[in-house]
Amino acid sequence: MPQHKINFNSIDWETPIQGVKSKTYNYASKQIRLIEYTKDMPQHWCEKGHYGYIIEGELEIEFANEKIIYKKGDGVFIPDGAEHKH
């Protein structure tokens, strides 16, 4: 049965790659994650879409033609596809 409130404090941190910690809640084919990035995360190009919200700090994402700095309170919307690689 799905939860209507996700208690991230009860979910253990995982480290999927260097410089990234995450907590993931899954239900059916959907998931929501709390993610913490550090400057130790290796640079790589990603073509997968992402949606997010910056809770604290800043997140810098480099796209093919620009670099965007997201700050606390900003929403992030990146569609899938090579034309949006980041």
Buried (B, 14 or more C-beta within 10 A) or exposed (E): EEEEEBEEEEBEEEEEEEEBBBBBBEEEEEEEBBBBEEEEEEEEEEEEEBEBEBEEEEBEBEEEEEEEEBEEEEEBEBEEEEEBBB
